[in-house]
Amino acid sequence: QVQLVESGGGLVQAGDSLRLSCAASGRTFSTLAMGWFRQAPGKEREFVAGIGRSGGSTGYAGSVKGRFTIFRDNAKNTVYLQMNSLRPEDTAVYYCATKVSGVYIYYTRPTSYDYWGQGTQVTVSS
């Protein structure tokens, strides 16, 4: 199994930045594909960013492309989501997830992932 522990959420103003962290344990981290999703109250969980196993590809939802960056530090078994130029519409609970099979691509569907973190709240005031 894989355990995911998230941190970094908080309350910020529009235009500010946050960095979310997701630390993984239980498997060889470099072989894991990782993703970030978010869910606002009353809405479906949506894809934000994804990264394949170490050496693989990255991708972003159109709403965050150019503002958010996903990257991984294999030495720390951690994947990050750097969020810049935050907007009120970015307000949501953010979740990290992992696909254990660890291919060199990212996934955009929640059902493609095997394990999930507990979520961390991001609130952006206007």
Buried (B, 14 or more C-beta within 10 A) or exposed (E): EBEBBBEBBEEBEEEBEBEBBBBBEBBEBEEBBBBBBBBEEEEEBBBBBBBBBBEBEBBBBEBBEEBBBBEBEBEEBBBBBBBBEBBEEBBBBBBBBBBBEBEEBBBBEBEBBBBBBEBBEBBBEE
